[in-house]
Amino acid sequence: MKIAIAGFALLAAATFCVVPTGIARAELTAEPVLGFYGTETVTPNGAAGKAEPGNSIAVQTVVYDNTLSAANFAFSSTDLAALWGDRLLTIAPGLLSAHTLGVYNSSSSTGPLLTAVIGVNIYDGVTSATLGGYTVNVTFGTGLAAGFYSLVNVTNLDPLSILIPVTDIIVVQRVVSFTGTPSRLGIVSLNPPTVGSSPNTMYIQASTVNGGVAGFYTIAQGPANPAYKLTLASETVGVEPTTWGTLKNLYR
């Protein structure tokens, strides 16, 4: 069985309706996590090759991470077009190189999630301006069973040139299409962050939550920190005169 979410364009060109930061709505009740399925390592759609910094050295820095922490809850919806996300306060700006995110198949779901196309967009946390986005195809082996979550480690994002020049960002994810028979999908919260920080609320836009009103919501089970890890690349500037031009082109 394959379900496609109609009307959802490629994330790099799509615009989500992100509410102003600082708005938190009614407290919601989540559900337990039955187990961890594992990590799937993939590359994004449309990325070819590897961005090279030329005469300078690219330094990889993990600027936000909560994926080493235990799950404190999961949250899902029968709205399979729902948007999920979080506001992240990172430790440095840079060019997006790798991104890990979580996918949860509800404990009350009717079947496993076999494959999924996942879309991600990143916004400036203050202005809500779009900084960039991507889509990725994921295969969950024999299937992500009901009640379990998986981490999706997306590498080789450098060629997409997604510059994140600020340290206050909003990351939003969505299942664009999938195969399998799940009836509820969502996110897993991992707490606490070990690199960077995040408010206790999370972003939700789902028809089953507050009548579909998009906003930052609190969860009764504790701090809402959807699973995310961001690795950014920055350049050390050498003495060659061409290095400054390379740096400018990389961060244009």
C-alpha positions, 0 to 999 in steps of 0.5 A: 500500500502506498499513500501520497500526500497530495499538494505537497511540493518538493521541500526545497521550494515549499513554504510552511506556515510557521507561527511566530516563535514564543507561542505555546498552546494547550498541553497535550498528552503523548504516548509511550515508546515501545522500542528503538528500531535502529538508525538508517543512513541515507543521502538526500534527493538531488545531491550529487558529489561533495562540496569541496572548500578548495584552498581552505579546510572544512571543519565539521561541528555538531551544533545541536544534538539530543540523539544520545538521550533516552526517549521521554515520549512519542507523539503521533496523529492520524493526520498523515500530512502533519508537520512536526518540528522544534526550535533549536538554539545551536552553538554555531552557524555554518553550512548544513552537512548532516542531519539526523531526525526521528520517525515514530510509528504509533503504538496504536498504528495498524501496521508497519512503515516500510518506506517513506519520503521525508521532507525537511525545511529549516527556518530562521527562528526569529524571522521565520524566513526559509533557510533551505530544505530537502527530501530524502527516501528512507527504507526501514528494512523489514518495516518500522513496527508499531510503537517503535521509532527510528533515527534517519541519518542524512549525510552529504547535504553539503552540495545543497548549499543550505546555509544556516547563518543564525543560531536560532532556527526552526526545523520542520519535518513531514512524511511526503509519501510512504509504503506500508500500512501505518495509520498513525505517524509522528515523532519521538522526543529525546531528552535532554539535548547534549549539544545546544538547547531547545524550549520545552515546546514543539511545533505541530500542525495536524488536523487532530491537534487543536483543530489544525491550528499550527503552533508550539505546544507543550506535552504533559509528559515533559520537555518536547524535544523531537530527535534532531542532530545537526552537523554544520561545516565551516571553513578555516581561512588560509593565506591563499588569495583565492580562499576568500573567494572560495569562502564567499561562494560557499556561503553565498 
